[in-house]
Amino acid sequence: MKAELCFDLSNLANYQILQDVFRSDIGLFSGKTGSLIFFFHYSAYTRSRLYERYAEKLLNEICENITTDLKFHFSNGLCGIGWVIEYLITQHYVEGNSDIVLSDIDHLTMQYDPVYITDYSLENGLEGVVYYVMSRLCSKRTNKDYIPFGPEYLERLRSACLMIPVENRTEIVCSYINCELNMPYKECLLKILSMIKKNLENESISWSTGLKMLLE
């Protein structure tokens, strides 16, 4: 079974590298950020410096292409990219100070007033913003007094979350409303992968397929 898994993942990794050559999208759900998180996991699984170098190359490409044109969306915008980078640093896949690395994304995210976001979804709405903001607030930093977002922004985000109908509030949104700092990364990753699988339709091979295999 393990040999089969290794063979499947190896084929998927090679396929993904080929796909990345022709991909300009740097987002999470259908872009290079999704590939990024897969290859850091896969390089740790195989202990391959080759795949680790490829993941580092992807990370550099993504960071170089973050612009003010990107929307805040989690699926293929700022919040998804930022969430993955925070995850990789928190889980020790890469070294770095996320307060420095993500300062631009923090600033760009705050340009969007959450009170005016009427979409409540993870993909393109408030839940995606909460995912990113929560990950940053939970970041393991040496300066415990540093807060990456202004207090007014955080309060407006909470006000926006309170406008979500109670029956539509997810666990992480409720945690934010109640000021409970918690970012269950694996649970969130599995939720993201499940959502991507539904959106893939007929495309059965993707980084998300491989990452799910590695997480299970």
Sine and cosine of phi, psi and omega as CSV:
sin_phi,cos_phi,sin_psi,cos_psi,sin_omega,cos_omega
0.00,0.00,-0.68,0.74,0.00,-1.00
-0.91,0.42,-0.61,0.79,0.03,-1.00
-0.89,0.45,-0.65,0.76,0.03,-1.00
-0.89,0.45,-0.68,0.73,0.00,-1.00
-0.88,0.48,-0.71,0.70,0.00,-1.00
-0.88,0.48,-0.66,0.75,0.00,-1.00
-0.91,0.42,-0.72,0.69,-0.01,-1.00
-0.88,0.47,-0.70,0.71,-0.03,-1.00
-0.93,0.38,-0.59,0.81,0.03,-1.00
-0.90,0.44,-0.70,0.71,0.04,-1.00
-0.89,0.46,-0.68,0.74,-0.01,-1.00
-0.90,0.43,-0.66,0.75,0.00,-1.00
-0.88,0.47,-0.70,0.72,0.01,-1.00
-0.90,0.43,-0.65,0.76,0.03,-1.00
-0.90,0.44,-0.66,0.76,-0.04,-1.00
-0.92,0.40,-0.64,0.77,0.03,-1.00
-0.87,0.49,-0.68,0.74,0.03,-1.00
-0.89,0.46,-0.68,0.74,0.01,-1.00
-0.89,0.45,-0.63,0.77,-0.05,-1.00
-0.89,0.46,-0.49,0.87,-0.01,-1.00
-0.85,0.52,-0.60,0.80,-0.08,-1.00
-0.98,-0.18,0.16,0.99,-0.10,-1.00
-0.96,-0.27,0.80,-0.60,0.05,-1.00
-0.98,-0.20,-0.35,0.94,0.01,-1.00
-0.91,0.42,0.81,-0.59,-0.01,-1.00
-0.98,-0.22,0.10,1.00,-0.07,-1.00
-0.96,0.28,-0.05,-1.00,-0.09,-1.00
-0.99,0.11,-0.83,0.56,-0.16,-0.99
-0.92,0.40,-0.65,0.76,-0.07,-1.00
-0.74,-0.67,0.35,0.94,-0.05,-1.00
-0.78,-0.63,-0.31,-0.95,-0.13,-0.99
-0.95,0.31,-0.37,0.93,0.02,-1.00
-0.93,0.38,-0.56,0.83,0.10,-0.99
-0.89,0.45,-0.71,0.70,0.04,-1.00
-0.88,0.48,-0.61,0.79,0.00,-1.00
-0.85,0.53,-0.77,0.64,-0.06,-1.00
-0.92,0.38,-0.57,0.82,0.06,-1.00
-0.90,0.44,-0.74,0.68,-0.11,-0.99
-0.94,0.33,-0.49,0.87,0.10,-0.99
-0.93,0.36,-0.63,0.77,0.08,-1.00
-0.91,0.42,-0.69,0.72,-0.07,-1.00
-0.93,0.36,-0.60,0.80,0.03,-1.00
-0.91,0.41,-0.58,0.82,0.06,-1.00
-0.94,0.35,-0.61,0.79,0.00,-1.00
-0.92,0.40,-0.68,0.73,-0.04,-1.00
-1.00,0.00,-0.22,0.98,-0.11,-0.99
0.83,0.56,0.62,0.78,-0.05,-1.00
-0.98,-0.18,0.87,-0.49,0.05,-1.00
-0.92,0.39,-0.47,0.88,0.01,-1.00
-0.87,0.49,-0.76,0.65,0.00,-1.00
-0.94,0.34,-0.53,0.85,0.04,-1.00
-0.91,0.42,-0.67,0.75,0.04,-1.00
-0.90,0.43,-0.61,0.79,0.03,-1.00
-0.90,0.43,-0.67,0.74,0.03,-1.00
-0.89,0.46,-0.65,0.76,0.03,-1.00
-0.90,0.44,-0.62,0.79,0.05,-1.00
-0.89,0.46,-0.69,0.72,0.04,-1.00
-0.87,0.49,-0.69,0.72,-0.02,-1.00
-0.86,0.50,-0.69,0.73,0.02,-1.00
-0.89,0.45,-0.67,0.74,0.01,-1.00
-0.88,0.47,-0.68,0.73,-0.02,-1.00
-0.90,0.44,-0.76,0.65,-0.03,-1.00
-0.88,0.47,-0.58,0.82,0.00,-1.00
-0.95,0.32,-0.34,0.94,-0.08,-1.00
-0.95,-0.33,0.22,0.98,0.10,-1.00
-0.98,0.19,0.88,-0.48,-0.05,-1.00
-0.78,-0.62,0.16,-0.99,0.03,-1.00
-0.94,0.34,-0.20,0.98,0.02,-1.00
-0.97,0.24,-0.34,0.94,-0.03,-1.00
-0.93,0.36,0.68,-0.73,0.07,-1.00
-0.98,0.18,0.16,-0.99,-0.04,-1.00
-0.97,0.24,-0.22,0.98,-0.16,-0.99
-0.73,0.69,0.60,-0.80,0.03,-1.00
-0.97,0.25,-0.60,0.80,-0.10,-1.00
-0.88,0.47,-0.76,0.65,-0.04,-1.00
-0.58,-0.82,0.61,0.79,0.00,-1.00
-0.67,-0.74,-0.40,-0.92,-0.13,-0.99
-0.85,0.52,-0.73,0.68,-0.12,-0.99
-0.91,0.41,-0.62,0.78,0.03,-1.00
-0.93,0.37,-0.68,0.73,0.03,-1.00
-0.89,0.46,-0.74,0.67,-0.01,-1.00
-0.89,0.46,-0.66,0.75,0.00,-1.00
-0.88,0.48,-0.68,0.74,-0.01,-1.00
-0.92,0.40,-0.68,0.73,0.01,-1.00
-0.90,0.44,-0.67,0.74,0.07,-1.00
-0.88,0.48,-0.67,0.74,0.03,-1.00
-0.86,0.51,-0.75,0.67,-0.06,-1.00
-0.89,0.45,-0.60,0.80,0.03,-1.00
-0.96,0.29,-0.70,0.71,-0.01,-1.00
-0.88,0.48,-0.63,0.78,-0.04,-1.00
-1.00,0.01,0.14,0.99,0.10,-0.99
0.91,0.41,0.48,0.88,0.14,-0.99
-0.98,0.19,-0.50,0.86,0.08,-1.00
-0.70,-0.71,0.42,-0.91,0.05,-1.00
-0.99,-0.13,0.52,-0.85,0.05,-1.00
0.42,-0.91,0.27,-0.96,0.06,-1.00
-0.99,-0.16,0.95,-0.30,-0.09,-1.00
-0.90,0.43,-0.41,0.91,0.03,-1.00
-0.92,0.40,-0.47,0.88,0.07,-1.00
-1.00,0.06,-0.76,0.66,-0.07,-1.00
-0.87,0.49,-0.62,0.78,-0.12,-0.99
-0.98,-0.22,0.18,0.98,-0.05,-1.00
-0.87,0.50,-0.63,0.78,0.01,-1.00
-0.92,0.40,-0.68,0.74,0.01,-1.00
-0.92,0.40,-0.63,0.77,0.07,-1.00
-0.83,0.55,-0.74,0.67,-0.05,-1.00
-0.91,0.42,-0.71,0.70,-0.02,-1.00
-0.91,0.41,-0.59,0.80,0.02,-1.00
-0.90,0.44,-0.63,0.78,-0.02,-1.00
-0.94,0.34,-0.19,0.98,0.04,-1.00
-0.95,0.32,-0.33,0.94,0.01,-1.00
-1.00,-0.10,0.87,-0.49,0.03,-1.00
-0.97,0.24,0.92,-0.39,-0.08,-1.00
-0.88,0.48,-0.42,0.91,-0.02,-1.00
-0.89,0.46,-0.44,0.90,-0.03,-1.00
-0.99,-0.11,0.09,1.00,0.07,-1.00
-1.00,0.06,0.92,-0.38,-0.08,-1.00
-1.00,-0.09,-0.18,0.98,0.06,-1.00
-1.00,0.06,0.79,-0.62,-0.05,-1.00
-0.99,-0.14,-0.01,1.00,-0.17,-0.99
-0.96,0.28,0.25,-0.97,0.11,-0.99
-0.94,0.33,-0.67,0.74,-0.11,-0.99
-0.88,0.48,-0.80,0.61,-0.15,-0.99
-0.76,-0.65,0.24,0.97,-0.13,-0.99
-0.73,-0.68,-0.45,-0.89,-0.12,-0.99
-0.89,0.46,-0.63,0.78,-0.04,-1.00
-0.88,0.48,-0.61,0.79,0.04,-1.00
-0.89,0.45,-0.62,0.78,0.05,-1.00
-0.90,0.43,-0.68,0.73,0.01,-1.00
-0.89,0.46,-0.65,0.76,0.06,-1.00
-0.82,0.58,-0.76,0.65,-0.05,-1.00
-0.93,0.37,-0.76,0.65,-0.03,-1.00
-0.87,0.50,-0.68,0.73,0.00,-1.00
-0.89,0.45,-0.66,0.75,0.01,-1.00
-0.89,0.46,-0.60,0.80,0.00,-1.00
-0.96,0.29,-0.62,0.78,0.02,-1.00
-0.93,0.37,-0.48,0.88,0.00,-1.00
-1.00,0.02,-0.01,1.00,-0.06,-1.00
-0.84,0.54,0.64,-0.77,0.00,-1.00
-0.99,0.11,1.00,-0.06,-0.06,-1.00
-0.92,-0.39,0.47,-0.88,0.01,-1.00
-0.96,0.27,-0.58,0.81,0.04,-1.00
-1.00,0.03,1.00,-0.08,-0.09,-1.00
-0.92,0.40,-0.31,0.95,-0.04,-1.00
-1.00,0.09,-0.22,0.98,-0.06,-1.00
-0.97,0.24,0.75,-0.66,0.07,-1.00
-0.83,-0.55,0.85,-0.52,-0.13,-0.99
-0.95,0.31,-0.17,0.99,-0.01,-1.00
-0.81,-0.59,0.50,-0.87,0.03,-1.00
-0.93,0.36,0.52,-0.85,-0.03,-1.00
-0.87,0.50,-0.57,0.82,0.01,-1.00
-0.91,0.41,-0.66,0.75,0.03,-1.00
-0.89,0.45,-0.71,0.71,-0.02,-1.00
-0.88,0.47,-0.61,0.79,0.01,-1.00
-0.95,0.32,-0.60,0.80,0.03,-1.00
-0.93,0.36,-0.56,0.83,0.07,-1.00
-0.91,0.42,-0.65,0.76,0.04,-1.00
-0.90,0.43,-0.66,0.75,0.04,-1.00
-0.88,0.48,-0.64,0.76,0.02,-1.00
-0.90,0.43,-0.65,0.76,0.01,-1.00
-0.91,0.42,-0.57,0.82,0.02,-1.00
-0.93,0.38,-0.34,0.94,0.04,-1.00
-0.99,0.15,-0.20,0.98,0.06,-1.00
-0.95,0.31,0.77,-0.64,0.05,-1.00
-0.80,0.60,0.64,-0.76,-0.08,-1.00
-0.79,0.61,-0.65,0.76,-0.05,-1.00
-0.94,0.35,-0.26,0.97,-0.01,-1.00
-0.98,-0.21,0.01,1.00,-0.03,-1.00
-0.99,0.16,0.80,-0.61,0.04,-1.00
-1.00,0.08,0.15,-0.99,-0.05,-1.00
-0.86,0.51,-0.67,0.75,-0.05,-1.00
-0.95,0.32,-0.54,0.84,0.07,-1.00
-0.91,0.41,-0.68,0.73,0.04,-1.00
-0.89,0.46,-0.64,0.77,0.03,-1.00
-0.88,0.48,-0.66,0.75,0.00,-1.00
-0.91,0.41,-0.69,0.72,0.02,-1.00
-0.85,0.53,-0.64,0.77,-0.05,-1.00
-1.00,0.03,0.14,0.99,0.01,-1.00
0.86,0.50,0.56,0.83,0.05,-1.00
-0.98,-0.19,0.95,-0.31,-0.05,-1.00
-0.98,0.19,0.92,-0.40,-0.04,-1.00
-0.38,-0.92,0.78,-0.62,0.05,-1.00
-0.74,-0.68,1.00,0.01,0.01,-1.00
-0.97,0.23,1.00,0.05,-0.18,-0.98
-0.84,0.54,-0.74,0.68,-0.06,-1.00
-0.89,0.45,-0.69,0.72,0.03,-1.00
-0.87,0.50,-0.67,0.74,0.01,-1.00
-0.92,0.39,-0.65,0.76,0.02,-1.00
-0.87,0.48,-0.70,0.71,0.00,-1.00
-0.90,0.44,-0.59,0.81,0.05,-1.00
-0.91,0.42,-0.69,0.73,0.02,-1.00
-0.88,0.47,-0.70,0.71,-0.01,-1.00
-0.89,0.45,-0.61,0.79,0.04,-1.00
-0.90,0.44,-0.65,0.76,0.01,-1.00
-0.92,0.39,-0.65,0.76,0.00,-1.00
-0.91,0.42,-0.64,0.77,0.00,-1.00
-0.86,0.51,-0.64,0.77,0.01,-1.00
-0.91,0.41,-0.57,0.83,-0.04,-1.00
-0.99,0.15,-0.30,0.95,-0.05,-1.00
-0.94,0.34,-0.52,0.85,-0.03,-1.00
0.85,0.53,-0.96,-0.30,-0.11,-0.99
-1.00,0.04,-0.14,0.99,-0.01,-1.00
-1.00,0.07,0.96,-0.27,-0.13,-0.99
-1.00,-0.02,-0.34,0.94,-0.05,-1.00
-0.97,-0.24,0.86,-0.51,0.06,-1.00
-0.32,-0.95,0.21,-0.98,0.04,-1.00
-0.84,0.54,-0.55,0.83,-0.05,-1.00
-0.91,0.42,-0.56,0.83,0.06,-1.00
-0.88,0.47,-0.73,0.69,-0.01,-1.00
-0.92,0.40,-0.65,0.76,-0.01,-1.00
-0.91,0.41,-0.62,0.78,0.03,-1.00
-0.88,0.47,-0.64,0.77,0.04,-1.00
-0.89,0.46,-0.62,0.78,-0.02,-1.00
-0.96,0.29,-0.50,0.87,-0.04,-1.00
-0.99,0.15,-0.40,0.91,-0.09,-1.00
-1.00,0.06,0.00,0.00,0.00,0.00
